[in-house]
Amino acid sequence: MTDRRGRGRPKDTETDTDTSAAIARAAVLRFADKGYEAASLREIASDAKVDVALISYRFGGKKGLWKAIVAKAALDLLAALDRALADVSDANPHDRLRHAMKAYLAHLLAWPEVPRLLLRDITVDSERSQFLLEELSQPLHEFFLALAQAALEECKGEVSHLQFRIADFIYSSASKVARRDRLAKLVAGMEDDATFEAALHDTLIDGAFRCG
């Protein structure tokens, strides 16, 4: 790596940032592939090409590393949804809801290892499950519920089990993206990205909420 340090700059600022990013990326892939319990810090360190002791130093161990990458994944997803809404700030509530739903699916499709990582811990009754609930699930549910309620108020429509529909959209989207390989063995055409995305839109967005 080219040394770009300037005079007076902390010695390892860029290297530290790059190394932490490499560790986090390796951890996401390992946790998504093998699960928290089966993934080892030695494997993650080997993938990131760092000494295993560095992970404990930077993140406080395996649980600290997991929490760090989950928190980052949550921030990235919620930031992507905020940007999507900013792009349609003048749209009506129904269109804003649909645009946010599409942005959510697009983010999952761009980072499929993230839903794979999260779904491994979401049904486990543990500290990790609670952390995931507070860090991502609840904020995500509140985000979409507020949009859906505004859309319903605008069109004066009624939708049964609205909160359940929102939760189902969030979890079903993540599950289908995470389990795409299995779906492809049951449903023809799911190997094609455009066909898969269209199927997600038709069943999860149109099926979750209609105005009128």
N, C-alpha and C positions, 0 to 999 in steps of 0.2 A: 504494500500500500504506500502510495506517495505521501511523504511527510509534508503536510501543509501548515504546520504550526508557525505562528508568527511570534515575534519577540514579545515576551510577557504573557503569552497565552498558557493556561494550565496544560501540563505536559500531555495528559491522556484524555482530554475532553472528547474529541471526535472518536478516538479509539474506544473509549468506554461506551459511548452511545451506540456505535456500530456493534460492539460485542454484546451488549445487552439486547439489542434487536435480534442478533443472530441466535442468542439463547432463547428468547421468547418465541421466535419463529420455529425453532427446533422443538420446543416444548409443546406448542400448539399441535404440531404434526404428530408427535409421539403420544400425547394425551388423547388426541382424536382417534388415533389408530388403535391404541392398546388400552385406553382407559387410565384413570389416575393410579389405581393400585398396581397395575402391571407395568406401567412405564417407569423406568428407572432414571435417576439423575445421571448415572454413568452413560446411558444411551444418549440422553439429551446433550450432555457435555461432549460426547464423541461427535454427534451430528453437528454441533455448533463449533467444534474444533477448539474447545477451551478445557481447562482443568476443572474437574468436578468441584473442587473446593471453591472455585470462583462463583458458582451458582449459589452456594450457601452464603457466601460473603455479600453478593449483590441482592439476593432475594430472601434470605433467611431460611432457606431450605425448600423442600418440595412443595409444601402447602403454600408458602409465600410466593413461590413461582407460579403455582396454579392460580392463586388469587390475583396476581399481577396481570396475567394474560387474560383472565376472565374480565377484570375491570377494564382493561384496554379494549377488549372486544366489545364490551357494552358501550363504552364511550364512543368508539368508532361507529357503531351501528346507530346510536341515538343522534350523533352528529350528522350522519348521512341523511337521516329522516328530517332533521331540522333544515338541512340545506335543500332537501326536496320541497318542503313546504315554502321556503323562501322563494323558490322558483315559481310558485303559483300563488303568491300572496294575494293577488286580485281575483282569484277564481272563487266560485261558489263553494260552500262547505262540502257538498257531495263530491265535486271534482277534486277537492283537496284531499278528501279521504281516499279516493281511488288512486290519486297520484302517490300518496304516502304508502299505500299498500303495494303499488308497483315498485316503489323505491326499496321497500323492505325485501321483496322477492329478489330484486336485482342485486342487493347487497349479499343476500344469502348465496345466490348463484355465483357471485364473484369470489366469495370466500367460503366454499362448501365445508372446509375443515372446521370452521367455527360452529355451525350447528351440530356437527358430529361430536365436537368437544363438549358442547353444552348439554346435549341430550344424554350423555353418559352419566351425568350427575344430577339431572333435574328431578328424577324420581327416587333418588336415594335419600333416606331420612338421616341426614347428617349435617354437620357444620357447613360442608360444601354446598349442599342443597339450599340451605338457608341463605348463604352468601349469594348464591346465584339468583334466588328469589328476590332479594333486596336490591341487588346490583343491576339486574336486567329485567327479570320477568315483570315485576310490579311497575317500574317506570314505563316499560313497553306497553303494558296493558292500559295504563292510565293515558298514555299518549294516544293510542288508537280509540279508546273509549270516548275521550273528549271529542275527537273528530267525528266519530259516529253519532254521538248525541247532537252535535251541531248540525250534522247533515239531516238527521231525523226531524229536528225542529224546523229546519228550512222547508222541507217537503211535506211537513205535517203527516208523516207516515208513521206506521207502527210496525215494529219488528219484535217478535217474541224472543225472549232469552238473549237480549242484546249482549250482555257481558259474556255469556257463554259463547256466542258467535265470534266475538273478538278474540277470546282466549283460544278458541278452536282454530281461527285463522292463523294466529301467531305460532301455535305449536304444530299444527298440521303443515304449515309452510316449512318450518325447520325440519320436521320429520321427513317430509318427502324429498327435500334437497339432500339431507343426510343419508337417506336410504335409496338414493336414485339407482344405484347398481342393482338392488333387489327388485325395485319396481320394473326395471328394464327386462328382467327375466319373466315378468308376468304380463307386461303391457307392451305391445309392439310400438316401435317408434321412439321410445324414451331415450335412446342413445343419441338422438338428434337434438342439439341444443335448442333450436327454434321450436320444434314440436313440444319438447318438454316444457319450455317456458310458456308456450301458448296454453298447454293443458293446465298449468298452475294458475294462470290468469283466469281461465274459463271456470274452473272448479272452485278456486279458493277466493277470488275477488268477487266475481259475479254471484257465487253461491253464498257468500257471507252476508252481503248487504245490498239491497236494491231500494231505490227511492221511488215510491209510487207503485 
